[in-house]
Amino acid sequence: MGALLLFMDVMMPALLKQLGEIKDMLVLVLALVFIVWGLVATFADSWKYGAYGPEIFTGGFALLAAGALRMGILK
């Protein structure tokens, strides 16, 4: 399915312009989920929410920065 989308992106870029914008927004939403999950895992009193909170937070923050750079929000 991914190869078909990439092929369509090369052959008909105007058709998939909206899809590119949606993918950019999904990356930012996923980054925010990782940031919140990392903060909860770091500061919660129990192991119910997962371990490695600082690593999850750092990964989410890096993903957020990469998405913002890709979208042109950061320069």
PDB file as gemmi writes it, atoms N, CA and C in Angstrom:
CRYST1    1.000    1.000    1.000  90.00  90.00  90.00 P 1                      
ATOM      1  N   MET A   1       0.825  -1.186   0.000  1.00  0.00           N  
ATOM      2  CA  MET A   1       0.000   0.000   0.000  1.00  0.00           C  
ATOM      3  C   MET A   1       0.870   1.250   0.000  1.00  0.00           C  
ATOM      4  N   GLY A   2       1.944   1.216   0.781  1.00  0.00           N  
ATOM      5  CA  GLY A   2       2.831   2.372   0.833  1.00  0.00           C  
ATOM      6  C   GLY A   2       3.512   2.636  -0.494  1.00  0.00           C  
ATOM      7  N   ALA A   3       3.892   1.569  -1.190  1.00  0.00           N  
ATOM      8  CA  ALA A   3       4.530   1.733  -2.497  1.00  0.00           C  
ATOM      9  C   ALA A   3       3.555   2.332  -3.501  1.00  0.00           C  
ATOM     10  N   LEU A   4       2.298   1.944  -3.423  1.00  0.00           N  
ATOM     11  CA  LEU A   4       1.289   2.509  -4.315  1.00  0.00           C  
ATOM     12  C   LEU A   4       1.096   4.000  -4.054  1.00  0.00           C  
ATOM     13  N   LEU A   5       1.090   4.386  -2.780  1.00  0.00           N  
ATOM     14  CA  LEU A   5       0.964   5.806  -2.452  1.00  0.00           C  
ATOM     15  C   LEU A   5       2.164   6.601  -2.950  1.00  0.00           C  
ATOM     16  N   LEU A   6       3.367   6.042  -2.804  1.00  0.00           N  
ATOM     17  CA  LEU A   6       4.551   6.735  -3.308  1.00  0.00           C  
ATOM     18  C   LEU A   6       4.518   6.847  -4.827  1.00  0.00           C  
ATOM     19  N   PHE A   7       4.060   5.802  -5.512  1.00  0.00           N  
ATOM     20  CA  PHE A   7       3.939   5.838  -6.967  1.00  0.00           C  
ATOM     21  C   PHE A   7       2.932   6.910  -7.393  1.00  0.00           C  
ATOM     22  N   MET A   8       1.807   6.972  -6.698  1.00  0.00           N  
ATOM     23  CA  MET A   8       0.798   7.988  -7.012  1.00  0.00           C  
ATOM     24  C   MET A   8       1.320   9.388  -6.717  1.00  0.00           C  
ATOM     25  N   ASP A   9       2.150   9.515  -5.698  1.00  0.00           N  
ATOM     26  CA  ASP A   9       2.723  10.813  -5.355  1.00  0.00           C  
ATOM     27  C   ASP A   9       3.646  11.313  -6.462  1.00  0.00           C  
ATOM     28  N   VAL A  10       4.345  10.400  -7.123  1.00  0.00           N  
ATOM     29  CA  VAL A  10       5.228  10.784  -8.229  1.00  0.00           C  
ATOM     30  C   VAL A  10       4.418  11.076  -9.488  1.00  0.00           C  
ATOM     31  N   MET A  11       3.419  10.238  -9.776  1.00  0.00           N  
ATOM     32  CA  MET A  11       2.664  10.376 -11.021  1.00  0.00           C  
ATOM     33  C   MET A  11       1.648  11.518 -10.982  1.00  0.00           C  
ATOM     34  N   MET A  12       0.958  11.673  -9.857  1.00  0.00           N  
ATOM     35  CA  MET A  12      -0.074  12.704  -9.734  1.00  0.00           C  
ATOM     36  C   MET A  12       0.087  13.437  -8.406  1.00  0.00           C  
ATOM     37  N   PRO A  13       1.035  14.365  -8.307  1.00  0.00           N  
ATOM     38  CA  PRO A  13       1.297  15.014  -7.022  1.00  0.00           C  
ATOM     39  C   PRO A  13       0.147  15.886  -6.525  1.00  0.00           C  
ATOM     40  N   ALA A  14      -0.626  16.478  -7.430  1.00  0.00           N  
ATOM     41  CA  ALA A  14      -1.730  17.336  -6.998  1.00  0.00           C  
ATOM     42  C   ALA A  14      -2.819  16.528  -6.299  1.00  0.00           C  
ATOM     43  N   LEU A  15      -2.959  15.274  -6.706  1.00  0.00           N  
ATOM     44  CA  LEU A  15      -3.990  14.424  -6.120  1.00  0.00           C  
ATOM     45  C   LEU A  15      -3.691  14.104  -4.654  1.00  0.00           C  
ATOM     46  N   LEU A  16      -2.415  13.941  -4.333  1.00  0.00           N  
ATOM     47  CA  LEU A  16      -2.040  13.543  -2.974  1.00  0.00           C  
ATOM     48  C   LEU A  16      -1.492  14.698  -2.137  1.00  0.00           C  
ATOM     49  N   LYS A  17      -1.726  15.940  -2.552  1.00  0.00           N  
ATOM     50  CA  LYS A  17      -1.228  17.079  -1.782  1.00  0.00           C  
ATOM     51  C   LYS A  17      -1.866  17.117  -0.390  1.00  0.00           C  
ATOM     52  N   GLN A  18      -3.176  16.879  -0.343  1.00  0.00           N  
ATOM     53  CA  GLN A  18      -3.866  16.848   0.946  1.00  0.00           C  
ATOM     54  C   GLN A  18      -3.326  15.742   1.833  1.00  0.00           C  
ATOM     55  N   LEU A  19      -2.995  14.602   1.251  1.00  0.00           N  
ATOM     56  CA  LEU A  19      -2.485  13.478   2.032  1.00  0.00           C  
ATOM     57  C   LEU A  19      -1.158  13.827   2.692  1.00  0.00           C  
ATOM     58  N   GLY A  20      -0.321  14.579   2.009  1.00  0.00           N  
ATOM     59  CA  GLY A  20       0.948  15.013   2.590  1.00  0.00           C  
ATOM     60  C   GLY A  20       0.747  15.911   3.790  1.00  0.00           C  
ATOM     61  N   GLU A  21      -0.229  16.815   3.705  1.00  0.00           N  
ATOM     62  CA  GLU A  21      -0.522  17.693   4.836  1.00  0.00           C  
ATOM     63  C   GLU A  21      -1.091  16.901   6.009  1.00  0.00           C  
ATOM     64  N   ILE A  22      -1.902  15.915   5.712  1.00  0.00           N  
ATOM     65  CA  ILE A  22      -2.470  15.080   6.772  1.00  0.00           C  
ATOM     66  C   ILE A  22      -1.368  14.269   7.451  1.00  0.00           C  
ATOM     67  N   LYS A  23      -0.414  13.750   6.662  1.00  0.00           N  
ATOM     68  CA  LYS A  23       0.699  12.992   7.247  1.00  0.00           C  
ATOM     69  C   LYS A  23       1.544  13.876   8.155  1.00  0.00           C  
ATOM     70  N   ASP A  24       1.752  15.134   7.764  1.00  0.00           N  
ATOM     71  CA  ASP A  24       2.511  16.048   8.617  1.00  0.00           C  
ATOM     72  C   ASP A  24       1.797  16.285   9.942  1.00  0.00           C  
ATOM     73  N   MET A  25       0.492  16.442   9.904  1.00  0.00           N  
ATOM     74  CA  MET A  25      -0.262  16.657  11.135  1.00  0.00           C  
ATOM     75  C   MET A  25      -0.261  15.403  12.014  1.00  0.00           C  
ATOM     76  N   LEU A  26      -0.309  14.222  11.396  1.00  0.00           N  
ATOM     77  CA  LEU A  26      -0.264  12.984  12.174  1.00  0.00           C  
ATOM     78  C   LEU A  26       1.062  12.831  12.908  1.00  0.00           C  
ATOM     79  N   VAL A  27       2.150  13.266  12.289  1.00  0.00           N  
ATOM     80  CA  VAL A  27       3.458  13.213  12.948  1.00  0.00           C  
ATOM     81  C   VAL A  27       3.459  14.116  14.172  1.00  0.00           C  
ATOM     82  N   LEU A  28       2.889  15.310  14.051  1.00  0.00           N  
ATOM     83  CA  LEU A  28       2.848  16.222  15.194  1.00  0.00           C  
ATOM     84  C   LEU A  28       1.962  15.682  16.311  1.00  0.00           C  
ATOM     85  N   VAL A  29       0.836  15.082  15.961  1.00  0.00           N  
ATOM     86  CA  VAL A  29      -0.053  14.504  16.978  1.00  0.00           C  
ATOM     87  C   VAL A  29       0.634  13.341  17.686  1.00  0.00           C  
ATOM     88  N   LEU A  30       1.315  12.483  16.935  1.00  0.00           N  
ATOM     89  CA  LEU A  30       2.044  11.369  17.539  1.00  0.00           C  
ATOM     90  C   LEU A  30       3.157  11.876  18.457  1.00  0.00           C  
ATOM     91  N   ALA A  31       3.817  12.945  18.066  1.00  0.00           N  
ATOM     92  CA  ALA A  31       4.861  13.525  18.910  1.00  0.00           C  
ATOM     93  C   ALA A  31       4.274  14.045  20.217  1.00  0.00           C  
ATOM     94  N   LEU A  32       3.122  14.696  20.155  1.00  0.00           N  
ATOM     95  CA  LEU A  32       2.490  15.190  21.380  1.00  0.00           C  
ATOM     96  C   LEU A  32       2.047  14.045  22.283  1.00  0.00           C  
ATOM     97  N   VAL A  33       1.587  12.953  21.695  1.00  0.00           N  
ATOM     98  CA  VAL A  33       1.220  11.774  22.493  1.00  0.00           C  
ATOM     99  C   VAL A  33       2.446  11.228  23.216  1.00  0.00           C  
ATOM    100  N   PHE A  34       3.584  11.134  22.518  1.00  0.00           N  
ATOM    101  CA  PHE A  34       4.808  10.651  23.155  1.00  0.00           C  
ATOM    102  C   PHE A  34       5.279  11.595  24.259  1.00  0.00           C  
ATOM    103  N   ILE A  35       5.137  12.898  24.057  1.00  0.00           N  
ATOM    104  CA  ILE A  35       5.554  13.856  25.083  1.00  0.00           C  
ATOM    105  C   ILE A  35       4.713  13.682  26.340  1.00  0.00           C  
ATOM    106  N   VAL A  36       3.398  13.609  26.175  1.00  0.00           N  
ATOM    107  CA  VAL A  36       2.518  13.444  27.342  1.00  0.00           C  
ATOM    108  C   VAL A  36       2.771  12.103  28.017  1.00  0.00           C  
ATOM    109  N   TRP A  37       2.926  11.041  27.241  1.00  0.00           N  
ATOM    110  CA  TRP A  37       3.187   9.713  27.796  1.00  0.00           C  
ATOM    111  C   TRP A  37       4.510   9.705  28.552  1.00  0.00           C  
ATOM    112  N   GLY A  38       5.523  10.337  28.006  1.00  0.00           N  
ATOM    113  CA  GLY A  38       6.817  10.407  28.680  1.00  0.00           C  
ATOM    114  C   GLY A  38       6.747  11.165  29.991  1.00  0.00           C  
ATOM    115  N   LEU A  39       5.989  12.267  30.013  1.00  0.00           N  
ATOM    116  CA  LEU A  39       5.843  13.026  31.255  1.00  0.00           C  
ATOM    117  C   LEU A  39       5.086  12.227  32.307  1.00  0.00           C  
ATOM    118  N   VAL A  40       4.029  11.538  31.900  1.00  0.00           N  
ATOM    119  CA  VAL A  40       3.268  10.722  32.852  1.00  0.00           C  
ATOM    120  C   VAL A  40       4.126   9.580  33.373  1.00  0.00           C  
ATOM    121  N   ALA A  41       4.871   8.922  32.495  1.00  0.00           N  
ATOM    122  CA  ALA A  41       5.716   7.803  32.925  1.00  0.00           C  
ATOM    123  C   ALA A  41       6.853   8.277  33.820  1.00  0.00           C  
ATOM    124  N   THR A  42       7.288   9.510  33.642  1.00  0.00           N  
ATOM    125  CA  THR A  42       8.378  10.029  34.469  1.00  0.00           C  
ATOM    126  C   THR A  42       7.902  10.397  35.867  1.00  0.00           C  
ATOM    127  N   PHE A  43       6.764  11.075  35.953  1.00  0.00           N  
ATOM    128  CA  PHE A  43       6.355  11.644  37.231  1.00  0.00           C  
ATOM    129  C   PHE A  43       5.260  10.866  37.947  1.00  0.00           C  
ATOM    130  N   ALA A  44       4.773   9.760  37.394  1.00  0.00           N  
ATOM    131  CA  ALA A  44       3.757   8.960  38.074  1.00  0.00           C  
ATOM    132  C   ALA A  44       4.412   8.164  39.204  1.00  0.00           C  
ATOM    133  N   ASP A  45       3.616   7.823  40.202  1.00  0.00           N  
ATOM    134  CA  ASP A  45       4.137   7.116  41.370  1.00  0.00           C  
ATOM    135  C   ASP A  45       4.227   5.608  41.166  1.00  0.00           C  
ATOM    136  N   SER A  46       3.625   5.093  40.142  1.00  0.00           N  
ATOM    137  CA  SER A  46       3.633   3.642  39.956  1.00  0.00           C  
ATOM    138  C   SER A  46       4.152   3.294  38.565  1.00  0.00           C  
ATOM    139  N   TRP A  47       4.320   1.982  38.332  1.00  0.00           N  
ATOM    140  CA  TRP A  47       4.811   1.486  37.044  1.00  0.00           C  
ATOM    141  C   TRP A  47       3.668   1.195  36.081  1.00  0.00           C  
ATOM    142  N   LYS A  48       2.456   1.633  36.419  1.00  0.00           N  
ATOM    143  CA  LYS A  48       1.301   1.333  35.575  1.00  0.00           C  
ATOM    144  C   LYS A  48       1.384   1.999  34.206  1.00  0.00           C  
ATOM    145  N   TYR A  49       2.098   3.089  34.125  1.00  0.00           N  
ATOM    146  CA  TYR A  49       2.106   3.876  32.891  1.00  0.00           C  
ATOM    147  C   TYR A  49       3.334   3.623  32.034  1.00  0.00           C  
ATOM    148  N   GLY A  50       4.187   2.721  32.436  1.00  0.00           N  
ATOM    149  CA  GLY A  50       5.352   2.384  31.636  1.00  0.00           C  
ATOM    150  C   GLY A  50       6.638   2.888  32.251  1.00  0.00           C  
ATOM    151  N   ALA A  51       7.721   2.409  31.719  1.00  0.00           N  
ATOM    152  CA  ALA A  51       9.046   2.803  32.184  1.00  0.00           C  
ATOM    153  C   ALA A  51       9.714   3.658  31.113  1.00  0.00           C  
ATOM    154  N   TYR A  52      10.913   4.088  31.404  1.00  0.00           N  
ATOM    155  CA  TYR A  52      11.718   4.869  30.463  1.00  0.00           C  
ATOM    156  C   TYR A  52      11.028   6.167  30.054  1.00  0.00           C  
ATOM    157  N   GLY A  53      10.442   6.849  31.016  1.00  0.00           N  
ATOM    158  CA  GLY A  53       9.753   8.100  30.731  1.00  0.00           C  
ATOM    159  C   GLY A  53      10.620   9.165  30.092  1.00  0.00           C  
ATOM    160  N   PRO A  54      11.841   9.407  30.609  1.00  0.00           N  
ATOM    161  CA  PRO A  54      12.674  10.441  29.974  1.00  0.00           C  
ATOM    162  C   PRO A  54      13.025  10.129  28.523  1.00  0.00           C  
ATOM    163  N   GLU A  55      13.232   8.854  28.202  1.00  0.00           N  
ATOM    164  CA  GLU A  55      13.550   8.497  26.822  1.00  0.00           C  
ATOM    165  C   GLU A  55      12.345   8.699  25.905  1.00  0.00           C  
ATOM    166  N   ILE A  56      11.159   8.353  26.399  1.00  0.00           N  
ATOM    167  CA  ILE A  56       9.945   8.549  25.604  1.00  0.00           C  
ATOM    168  C   ILE A  56       9.703  10.035  25.385  1.00  0.00           C  
ATOM    169  N   PHE A  57       9.891  10.838  26.443  1.00  0.00           N  
ATOM    170  CA  PHE A  57       9.723  12.286  26.314  1.00  0.00           C  
ATOM    171  C   PHE A  57      10.720  12.872  25.322  1.00  0.00           C  
ATOM    172  N   THR A  58      11.972  12.442  25.408  1.00  0.00           N  
ATOM    173  CA  THR A  58      13.001  12.953  24.497  1.00  0.00           C  
ATOM    174  C   THR A  58      12.693  12.566  23.055  1.00  0.00           C  
ATOM    175  N   GLY A  59      12.248  11.342  22.846  1.00  0.00           N  
ATOM    176  CA  GLY A  59      11.869  10.919  21.496  1.00  0.00           C  
ATOM    177  C   GLY A  59      10.695  11.717  20.952  1.00  0.00           C  
ATOM    178  N   GLY A  60       9.702  11.969  21.797  1.00  0.00           N  
ATOM    179  CA  GLY A  60       8.559  12.775  21.367  1.00  0.00           C  
ATOM    180  C   GLY A  60       8.951  14.202  21.054  1.00  0.00           C  
ATOM    181  N   PHE A  61       9.839  14.762  21.872  1.00  0.00           N  
ATOM    182  CA  PHE A  61      10.289  16.133  21.628  1.00  0.00           C  
ATOM    183  C   PHE A  61      11.108  16.219  20.347  1.00  0.00           C  
ATOM    184  N   ALA A  62      11.953  15.216  20.102  1.00  0.00           N  
ATOM    185  CA  ALA A  62      12.738  15.198  18.861  1.00  0.00           C  
ATOM    186  C   ALA A  62      11.829  15.027  17.646  1.00  0.00           C  
ATOM    187  N   LEU A  63      10.801  14.187  17.767  1.00  0.00           N  
ATOM    188  CA  LEU A  63       9.850  14.010  16.673  1.00  0.00           C  
ATOM    189  C   LEU A  63       9.068  15.293  16.415  1.00  0.00           C  
ATOM    190  N   LEU A  64       8.706  16.003  17.479  1.00  0.00           N  
ATOM    191  CA  LEU A  64       8.012  17.276  17.330  1.00  0.00           C  
ATOM    192  C   LEU A  64       8.893  18.303  16.631  1.00  0.00           C  
ATOM    193  N   ALA A  65      10.156  18.365  17.020  1.00  0.00           N  
ATOM    194  CA  ALA A  65      11.083  19.302  16.381  1.00  0.00           C  
ATOM    195  C   ALA A  65      11.307  18.942  14.917  1.00  0.00           C  
ATOM    196  N   ALA A  66      11.428  17.651  14.615  1.00  0.00           N  
ATOM    197  CA  ALA A  66      11.626  17.229  13.224  1.00  0.00           C  
ATOM    198  C   ALA A  66      10.399  17.548  12.372  1.00  0.00           C  
ATOM    199  N   GLY A  67       9.222  17.320  12.919  1.00  0.00           N  
ATOM    200  CA  GLY A  67       8.004  17.654  12.179  1.00  0.00           C  
ATOM    201  C   GLY A  67       7.854  19.141  11.960  1.00  0.00           C  
ATOM    202  N   ALA A  68       8.213  19.931  12.971  1.00  0.00           N  
ATOM    203  CA  ALA A  68       8.134  21.386  12.824  1.00  0.00           C  
ATOM    204  C   ALA A  68       9.152  21.893  11.807  1.00  0.00           C  
ATOM    205  N   LEU A  69      10.329  21.294  11.783  1.00  0.00           N  
ATOM    206  CA  LEU A  69      11.319  21.672  10.766  1.00  0.00           C  
ATOM    207  C   LEU A  69      10.831  21.308   9.368  1.00  0.00           C  
ATOM    208  N   ARG A  70      10.221  20.147   9.246  1.00  0.00           N  
ATOM    209  CA  ARG A  70       9.729  19.707   7.934  1.00  0.00           C  
ATOM    210  C   ARG A  70       8.609  20.599   7.432  1.00  0.00           C  
ATOM    211  N   MET A  71       7.743  21.044   8.337  1.00  0.00           N  
ATOM    212  CA  MET A  71       6.625  21.894   7.939  1.00  0.00           C  
ATOM    213  C   MET A  71       7.028  23.351   7.770  1.00  0.00           C  
ATOM    214  N   GLY A  72       8.225  23.710   8.207  1.00  0.00           N  
ATOM    215  CA  GLY A  72       8.671  25.091   8.077  1.00  0.00           C  
ATOM    216  C   GLY A  72       8.300  25.965   9.251  1.00  0.00           C  
ATOM    217  N   ILE A  73       7.832  25.368  10.342  1.00  0.00           N  
ATOM    218  CA  ILE A  73       7.491  26.144  11.531  1.00  0.00           C  
ATOM    219  C   ILE A  73       8.763  26.623  12.210  1.00  0.00           C  
ATOM    220  N   LEU A  74       9.757  25.742  12.311  1.00  0.00           N  
ATOM    221  CA  LEU A  74      11.076  26.098  12.839  1.00  0.00           C  
ATOM    222  C   LEU A  74      12.032  26.308  11.677  1.00  0.00           C  
ATOM    223  N   LYS A  75      12.963  27.210  11.880  1.00  0.00           N  
ATOM    224  CA  LYS A  75      13.963  27.450  10.825  1.00  0.00           C  
ATOM    225  C   LYS A  75      15.341  27.444  11.422  1.00  0.00           C  
TER     226      LYS A  75                                                      
END                                                                             
